[in-house]
Amino acid sequence: MHFPTNANGKLDINKLLNSHEKTPISITTTTDKLSASQQVIFDVWQQHLQIPSMGLTDDFFALGGHSLKAMLISAALSQKFSTPVSINEIFAHPNIAALDLWLTTNEQSLIEISPIKPQAFYALSSAQKRLWLVSQVKEQSVAYNVHAAFLLEGELCIPSFKQAFSQLICRHESLRTNFIFTQGEPKQHIHSAIELPLTLLEPAAITINSPALNQLYLELAQHHFNLETDALFQITVVKLSTEKPAQVLMFNAHHIICDGWSNSIILKELSELYTCYRRQQAPTLQPLVIQYKDYAAWHNKVLNTAQALNDKAFWQTQLAGVNRPMLLPNASNTERYSGHWYRSILDEALASAMQDYCRHNSISLYTFFASVTSVLLSHYCATDEIIYATPIADRQLPQLQSQVGFYLNTFLLRQALTPELSFADLLNNTKTQLHNIMQHQLYPVEQVLEELDLIEGTIGDFYRIILNVMEYESYSHYQLDGLRFNKILETATTSRADLNIMLVKGDALELVIEYNNQLLDEAGITTMKDQLIQLISQILEQPQRTLRELKQSLLSTREQQAQAEFLDAALAIDEEF
């Protein structure tokens, strides 16, 4: 089949969308006949959804789509059609026919970031500036370490491993960046090369279950990076005392140079490079056109555009009247950044039912879990108006898909939980609100927070309660020439927030709660986990239940009795007067 191209060799959207050519598709792929543009969409969906058969009107969510896949698909379609396709458009037009129709009437120029001229120092992005500021205190900085440990079974070729990681450092400027305070502000300084920060250990009699291994990992995770002078990531390889060759790969980096998406890129590219060097083959990774410094320069420049100012106005409306952050009880009196992680794999039947509910109602797992969490937080914070932070990957532009860097945008979700509102209505409200938020990501929320007239708390306090929904491919997909990555350790003794509730979708659905252990204990977190699962179960059975009923169900028997006694006393006083 012929696809029309323009002078630059890219897909010509005008010619393609005006084409009336119909292409019959084998019954093994779809029973529909597709136009040329529909074929392009079909191919992208098939690649990312891994579905061999789908029709023009098959729903994205029913096919197993979720937020991460929507971002990958939106970036791929943006590149294919040379026009911006946001995640919102995938959600708003959740089948091939609807998305194709939208594309025919919404042609725009795709934003492309250009490399900037070499300089001694480069500007930080707005997200980096906030993280740099909080990292000036040692305890706060350590809380923003990103770390994990993987078991690699088999013989690791250290020379090939060193060569592969050295190439990664050469390829991604973020891995050789420091942050220097100069001329009154922090700047990025990019080194032409750095020494590989690799430590090889072969301790005596250490196995995968040794307490010494866990202690070693915790010490690595608590390393304090000097943002001005240190390499801002570390790799440690620990050889195990096992019958068959095995080792543990530990990785630690400061969040200011990478995010969760970056970690997947590092593992994917490390796997490819190691395999090539091990087999004495030339690497095939495509060169990167831009780096993080180019993104930061572009983003800082567009903050003065009409679109950014429109986004600023949106957030000013969203946050109008806010004069204090929402905090957990007694939070203002607690020390921050000391914490633990609690992990629990959700029951397979419940996880399956929750995802089926999302597919049936054409909503993302993120939307559903945010709505459930809002009910829980309303109960714990004793308020019907909630506001908390939630991060999303800022990688909708195709150029940013393969970049290592801090491409994270943290926005605030503010909701009114009227007691008589049904959960189904709250879910629709959340879906609408998240749709609007996704359209107004360009302007940094923290800059709007600076304009608020707060009567309590600080700007940083708005980030003390966080919701995070992360959807990753299984790490076991990545291999170092046959050596599979199996994540074995991911814990810490620090917490970036008082409460960070995370739903992680990999091979299973896992609930991870990062918490301030000066404020909460494991027993309380276990109760919170049980209440979340209880809420999810009740909602799946009766989504029309009111928020009052759902919150009432979270009260303990003693709390319900105390509430009843209070109401009886109030009625008695009313009768007396």
N, C-alpha and C positions, 0 to 999 in steps of 0.2 A: 504494500500500500504506500502511496506517495503522500508525504506531509509537506505542505508548502512552507518555505523559509523566507526570511527577509534578508536584506543586504548584509546583516551581521551574522547570518547563519543560524539565527534563532527561529523558533516556530512563529510563523506569521499569523497572528490571531485573527486579523480581518479576513484573510483568505480562507483560513480554516473554518471559521464560524459561518462564513457564507457558502461553504461547500455543501452541496446537497447529495454528495456521494454517500451511499449506504453500504456498510460493510457487513456481510453475513459473518456471524461468529459461530464457531463450533459449539455443539450442545454441551461439551465438557466445560465451557466457560460461561456462556449465558444463552438464554433462549431468545433474547432480544436482538434486533438489528441496530447497529450503532452508527451514528455519524462520525466523521473524522475527529471532532472535538470530544465526543462522548467516548471514543476509543482511547484517547489520551487519558481522560479521567479514569476510565475503567482500568487501564494498565497500572496507573498509580495506586488506585484503591487495592487492586489485586496484589501488588507488590507489598504494601504495608499491612493490609489486613490478612494476608495469607489465606484468602478465600478463593478456591478455584472456580466457583460458580456463583454468580449474582446477577440480578436483573436491574433494569433502569430505575425501578422504584423501590428497590430493597433499601431498608433503613440502615444508616451508618451504625447506629448503636446496636441494632439487632444483629448486625454482622460482626459484632465484637469490638466496635470502635470505642475509643476512649480519648482523654485529653492529649496524652502523649502522641498517639497515632494521628490525631487531628492536627497537631502541630507539624508532624513530619509530612503529612499529606498536604497541608496548606503551603508549606515551604516548597515541596516538590512541584505542586501545581503552579505556584507563583513563578518558578523557574521555567517550567514548560511553556506557559502562556505569556511570559514576560509582563505580567500584571499582578498586583498584590491580591492574594487570597488569604484572608485572615482565618483564624480558628473559628471566629464567630460565623463566618460564611459556611463553614462545614456544618456547624451546629444548626444554623438557620435554614440550610438547604441540604438536609441529610440523606439525599439520594442522588444518583448520577444525573437523572433527568432534571431535577430542580437546580442542581449546581451548574449544569451545562446552560440552562436557561438564564441563570444569574450572570454567568460569564459573558453571554451574548449581549447583555445590556449594561455591563459595568466595566468596560475596558478603561484601565488607568495605566499610567507609566509605573513600572516597578522601580522602587527605590534601590539605588546601588551606592554602596559606600566606596569611596576612593581612598587609596593609600595617601598618607600625608608625607611631607618632606622630612628627611632625617633631622633630628634635633638632639641636643644633650639631655633635655628633660621634656616630658609630655604631661598633658593635663590628665587628671583622674576623671572617671565618670562620676556622676552624682551618687550612684550606689557605692562606689569605692570610697568616696569622701566620707559618707556616713560610717562605713565600716572602719576606715582609717581612724576616725575620731574616737570611736568606742574602744579601739585596740590600743590606745595610748596608755591604758591601765593594764598591767600585766595579767591580772586574773581575767579581765574581760577578753583580752586578746587570745588567751589560751582556750577560752570557751568557743572561739571561732576556728579552731582546728578542725579539719575534715580528715577523717582517718578510717581505715578498714584493714582487715587482715584476711589473706586468702591462703588456703592449702593448695599446694601444687604437688601432685603425686607423680613421680618419675624423676629422671635425672635432668636438672637444669644446667644448661651450658652457660656458665658465667660470662665468658668472653662475648658470646652472641647477645646475652642479656644486657651487658654493659653497652655494647654497640647500639642496640635497639633503643635503650633509654637515652643515650647521648644524642641520637638522631631526633628523638622526640623533643629534647631540649632545644636543639637547633631549629626544629620546625615550628615550635610554639614559643613566641617571645614572652608570654606570661610566665613561663617556667624559669626565665632568667631575668625577672624584673624585681627591682627594689623600689622602695618608696621613700624619697628624700624630701625633708622639709627645707625649702629654699625660697628666698624672696617672699617670705610671709605665707607660704601655702605648700601643701604636700604635692609632690610631682612624681611621675613614674620615671625611673631610670632603667633603661634596658641594656644589659651587658651583651657584648658580641659573643661571649662564651662564658661558661662557668664550669667549675669542677663538678663532676657527677657526685651528688650527695648520697652515696651508696655505702651501707655498712653490711659486711658479711660476718655472720656469727655462726659458730659451731660449738655451742655449749655441751658439756658432757651430760649424757643421760636425760635429754629433754624430749618429751613426746607431746603429741597434740593435746593430751589431757593434763599436762604438767601445770601446776599453779605458777611455776616460774615463767612459763610462756605467757600466761595472762598478765602477770606482773610486768613483764618486759613490754607488752603491748600498752598497758596503762601508762607506763613511764614515757613511751614514745608519744602517746596521745596528749600528754601534759607538757610536752616540750614548748617552751616559750620562744617563738620566732622574733628576732629583731628585724623589723620591717625594713630598716635601712641597710643592714649589712649581711644578713643571713640569706642563704638559698632558702626560698620559702616553701620548700617541700623536702621530704626525706624518704628514702627507701631503705628498708632493712630486710635482709634475707637471712632467715634462721634455719639452719640445717637440722633436721630431726634425727633422733636416734631410733630409727625404725629398721625393720628387716629389709623392706624395699626402700629405694631412694625416695625421699620426700623432703619438702621444705615449706616454710611459711613465709609468704611475701607480705610485709607490712608497709603501708603507705600512709603518710601524714603530710598535710599541706595546710597553709593558711587559706581561709575562705576568700581572702581578697584577690587571690590569683586563680581560683577555680570554683566550680559549683558541682552539683550532682551530675549534671549532664556532661561536664568536663571529665569527670571520673570515668564515665562510660567511653568517651572518646579516647582517653589515655589507654584504657585496657584494650579497646578495639585496635588502635594503631600499634600499641606495643606488641600485641599478638601477631599482627601482620609483619611488622619489622623483624621481630625475633625469628619468625618462621623463615623469612627470606634470608636473613644472615646465617641462620643455622643450616640452611640448604645451599648456601653460597649463591643466592639469586639476588638480582637487583630489585630493590623495593619499587612498588608500583603506586604508592600514594600520590594523589594529585597535589601539585604545589598550592599553597594557600595564597590567595591574592591579597588579602588584608589580614591585619592582626588586631589585638584588643585596643591598642592605642588609637587605631584608625576609627574604630567604633566609638570610643570615648570622645574623640574630636568631633565626629559627626553628630553624636547625641547632644553634646554641649551646644553645638551650633543650632540645632533645630529647636532648642528650648525657647527661642525667640520667634518662632514661626506662628502663623495663624492657627495651625492645628494644635500646637502645644498650648497656646493661650486658651483655646477652646477646651482642651483637656483640663487646664488649670481651673477654668470656670466651673467645669463639671465637679471637680473635687471640692471647690469652695461651697457649692450647693450641697454636696453629699455630707460635708462636715459642718454645715451651718448649725450654730447653737451648741456645738460640743465644747464643753468647758472643763472637762476632766477625763482622764483615761479610765477604762474599766479595769479594775484590779480584783484579784482574789482576796477574800477576807484576810486581814492582817498582813497583806503583802507589803505595805509601806514600811513595816518595821523589820523586814528581813534582809539578811545579807544576800546579794545576788551572785550568780555564776557558780555556786556550789551545788552540785546536783548528781542525779543518777538517771539511768534509762530503764524503763520497764517494757518488756516485749511479750507479745502474746499472738500466736497464730489463730486466726478466726476459724471457728468450726466450718468445715468444708461445705456442709449443707446450708448454713447461714450465709456464707460468702457467695455461694451459687445463687441463692434466693435473692440476695441484695443486688447482684449483678443482673439477674433476670428482670427484676423490678425496674432497674435503670434502663435496660434495653426496651422493655415494654412501654415505658413512659418517655422514651427518647430524651433522656437526660444523662449527663455524665456522672460517673462515680463521685467526682469532686462536688457536684451540685448536691447530690444526695447526702454525702457525708458532712458537708458544710451545714446543711439544714439540721441534721441530727445533732451535730456538735453545738449549734446555736441554742437548741433547746436545753442541752446539758449545761452550757455556760450560763444561761439565764437562771437555771436552778442554783448553781453554785455561787453566782455573783449576786443573787437576789435582786434582779432587775429585769424589766420587760424590754429595755432598750440596751442592746449589746453592741459592742464594737471591739474587734480584735484584728490582728494582723494575719495575712496569709500571703506567702510568696508564690510567684509564678516565673517560669523560665521566659526570659525576654529574647526569644530566638526565632521569631516568625519570619525574619528576612532569610532567604536561602543562604546568603553569604555567612551567616552566623551558625549554621548547623554543625560545622566541623571545627569550630573554634574552641580552644581551651581558654577560659577566662571567667570572670564574675558577671555573667549575664543573668542577673536575677533582679526582679522587680517585686518589691513588697508593697502591697496595697492594704487598705483597711476595709473590712466588711462591717457595715453598720446596719442593723436591722431592728425593727419594732416588732416584738413578739406579743401581739395582742392576745390575751388569754383565750378568747373565744374563736380565734383563728384556727382552722383545721390545719393539720400537718400538710395535707395536699396543697392547700393554699400557700402555706409558707414555702413549700417546694417551688411552686410557680413564681413566687416573689423572688426567691433566691436565684432561680434560673434567669429571670429578667434582669436582676441587679448584676449578676456576674456577666451577662451579655453586655450590659452597658459599661461595666468596668473594663472589659476586654477591649472596648472601642476607645478607651481614654487612658491608655497606658503610658503615653509619651511623657507626660509631665510628672516629676517626682512628687509623691504624696507628702514626703517629709518637708518639702518647701512650703506646702500649704499649711501643714501643722505649725510651722513657725509663725504664721499669721494669727493663729487662734489666741484668744484671750483666756488663758487657763487660770482657774481659781485654785486648782489642785494639780500636783504632779508635774511631770516634765514631758517633753516630746518623746524621749526614750521609753517612758512608761507605756506608751501606746503599743510597744513591741514586746510587752511582758507576757502576753497571752497570744499564742500562735496556733494556727491550723495549717497543716501541710499534707497534701495528698500527692504521693509520688508513684509514678508508674514506670517501671524499668523492665528491660529485657533481663532475663536471668543471666547472671554473671558466668554461669557454666557454659554459655554460648561461646565465650571467648577461650581460645586455646593458644598456648605457646608451643607450637609444633606438636600437638597431641597432649600437652599438659593442660588440664582443665582448671579454671579458676573456681574454687568452692569457698564462698565467704564463710568464715568460721568465727570471727570476732568483730564486734562493732558496739562498743560501749564506752562509757566515759565517767569521770567523776566531776564533770562540769555541766552546766546548763546555760544556754544562751537566754533563756526566758524562765519565768516562774512556772509556766506550763506550755509545753509544745506538743500538741496531739497530732500524731502522724499516722496516716493510713498508707501503707506501702504495698503496692501490687507488683509482685514478681512471679515466682512459681506458685505462690499462695498469697492470700490477703493477710497482712500482718499489721497488728495495731502496736505502734511504738509510742510510748509516752515519755518525753524528756521533762524532768521536773526539778524544781529547786528543793533540795532535801532539807533546807532550813525552814521551809514553809509547809511541805507535804512529806508524808512518809509512805513506805511501800504498801502498808495496809490501806491507807486512804486512796492510793493510786489503783490498787486492786479493786476497791469498791467502785471507783470511777469507771474502770474498765467494764466491770459487771453491769453498771448502770447504762453505759453506752450500748452494750450488747442487748440489754433489756429493752432499751428504747428502739433499737433497730428491729427486734423481733415484734414488738407491739405495733410498730408502724407498718411493717410488711403485712401483718394480719389485718390491721384496721387503719389505713392511711387517712381516714376522715376523722379520726379522733382529734379533739381540740388540744391546743397546747396546754390549757389548764389541766386537762385529764392526764396528759403525758407527764407534766411536771409533778402532779399529785402522786403519780405512781412511783416517783423517785424518792418520796419521803419514806423514812423508816416508820415502823409501827409507832415508836415513841414520838417521832415528830408529828405524825398524823394525830395522835392522841392529844399532844400539846396544842396543836392547831385547833382541834375540836373544843378543847377546854377554853381556849382564848375566845373563840366565837361564842360559846355559851355565856361566858362572862360578859362579853360585849352586849349580847342580847339582854342579859339581866339588868345591866346598867341602863340600857335604852328603855326597858319597861319601867324601871324605878323612876325615871324622869319623865 
